[in-house]
Amino acid sequence: MQHRFVISLLTADEIGIVKKISSALYENGGNIDGMSQTVVHDYFTVVLTAAFDKPITDKEIRAAIEAEFGSEDISVVVKPYRAEPRVMKSNADGRYVLTLFGKESPGILRTLTTYLAEKNINIEDYTFEIKGESVTHIGEISLPDKLDIQHIQQDLAVLLQPMDLRVSLQHENLFRATNEVCSVRQLLRGGAHV
């Protein structure tokens, strides 16, 4: 029987962070089976899942990771993995890429995420970058089958226009086909048909 945990870590960025985490887990019988990490303003953050081949506690995992980092200032959270996540499962046919471009202003995320939550739309991945007075947001979202994509796109355009933002919502396959450099045949081999 495997014992799975969800682990997150936050620390100042440096080379070798994932090596330290993976070493701590491996030495304790753990195998990383899912991971997402990024660096924001020189801070590294990661969320991962790991399966262990022997019983181990969240405190033992946290202590092993902290020992790899020594006296560095890190924040580690370890929780048992829930077999049935509370968020909706991803619908591969209902995944879209949302892009926003325009002038940076306070409240963009609040306005957008309030609308998405009210429509039961799940954000699976999201990032944004501010350059001067401009901002670019890119997110991957999952739409429930019952929602009309055209209606959602119109709603978002109306909602975000007063904030001087342009919005685009494309099925993930269309986004990949128009933004990745490779042949269409290669794209279709790698995923669902456009």
N, C-alpha and C positions, 0 to 999 in steps of 0.2 A: 504494500500500500504506500502510495506517495503522499507526502505532506506538502501542500502548496501554500505559498505566502505571496502577498503583494508588498513590495518594498519601494519606498521613495527616499531620495537623498537630495539634499541641497547643500552646495558649498561653493566657494570661490573657484573659478575655473583654473585648471592646470592640466598638463599632460599626465596621463596614467590613471585617471579616476576610475574608468570602467575596469581597468586591469586590477585595481585594488578591490573593487566590489566583487568582480568575478572570482578572484583568488580567495577572498573570505568565504564566499558561498561554496566554491568547489572543495575547499579544505574541510568543510562541514557536511559534505555529501549532497550539496545542492547543485542543480543545473538550471540555468536561466532559460526559460522557454518563451519569453516575450519581453520586449523592451522598447521604450521610447525615451529619447533623451534630447536635450537641447541646451543651448547657452544663450542667456539673455543678459545683456549689459554686464558681461564678465562673470556671471554666475551660472554654474552648471546645475542642471536638475535632471533627474531621471525617475521614471516609474517603470518597474519591471515585475514580472512574476517569476517565481523560482519553485521548482519541485525538489523535495529532499527525499532520499531513499531510506531515511531512518527518522524516528521521532525527534523533533527539535522544537524549542519554544521561540516565540518572537523575541524574548529578551536575550536568548543565546545568539540569535542571528544578528540583532542590533549590536551586541557586544563584540562579535567577530568582525563586523564591518568597521566599527569605531576603532578597534585595535589596529586595523590596517592603516588608518589615517593618523594614528598617534595623537598629537596635540592639536591637529588642525581643527578649525571651527566648522563642524558639520552638523546637519540636522538629519536624522534618520528616523523614518516611521516604518514599522513592520506590522502587518496585519494578516491574520489567516485569510486565505482566498475564499470568497463566497462562491459556492457552486452555481448559484443562480443570481447573476448580477441584477441589480435593481433597474438599470437602464434597459431600454429596448434593444433587442438584437439588431445588428446591422442588416438591412435589406439591400443586397448587392445591386438590385435593379433600381433602388431608390436613393442612390448616393450621388450627391451633386457637389460641385466646387463653387463656392460663393466667393466673389471678389468685390471689394469696395475700393474705390479710388477717390481722392479728393482732399479737402482741407481738413487738417487735424483740428479737433475740438473736443472738449470734455463731453462725456455722455454717449459717445458712439456705441461702445460695447453695451452699455446699459439699455439703450434704445433697441439695438439689434437683438440682444439676447432675451429681452422681455418679450418681443414679438415671437421669436423662435420657440421659447418655452410655452407661450400661450397656444401655439399651433402644434405642440408636442413633437417638435423637430429637434433631433439630437445632434449636437456638435461633436464630431468624432476627432477632429484635429483643427487647430486654429493658430494662426500667427499673424502679427502685423509689424510694420516697420514705419517709423516716423523719420522723415528727412526734411529738415527745415519746417515749413508750414504744411507740408504734404504728408499724407499717410496712405499706405497700401495695406489692406487686410486680405488674407486668403484663408478660407476655411473649408473643411470637408464636412458636409452635413448629410443626415439621413432623413428622407421624407417618408412619412407613413403613406401607404398605397392610396388612401382615400383623398389625399391632397392633390389639387391641380397645380402643376408646376407653373403654368402661365399666370394663374391667379396669385401665387406666392411671389413671383417676380414683379408683378404689377404692384402688389402691396408694398414690397420692399422699396421699389422705386419711389412711390409716393411718400412712404415713411421717412426715407433718408434724403430726399431732395431738399428739404429745408436746412439740412446740415451740409449742403453743397457736396454731396457724395453721389458718385455714379456706382450702380450696382449691376453685377452680372451673375447669373445663375446658370451653370451648364452641367449636363450629366457628366460624370467623371470620365466616361469613355470619350466624349466629344472634347472635353478639356485636354485629355492626354493626346488625342489625335492632332489637336491644333497647337500644342505647346511642347511636345516632346520631339526630339530630333531622331527619327528612325522611320523605317518604311511602315506603311499601313499594315502590310502582311505581318510584320514583326509585332505591331501593337495588338492585332487580333489574336495572334498566337499566345500573347501574354495575359489575356483577360477576356472578358465578355465582348460580344460583338457590339459595334456602335449602332 
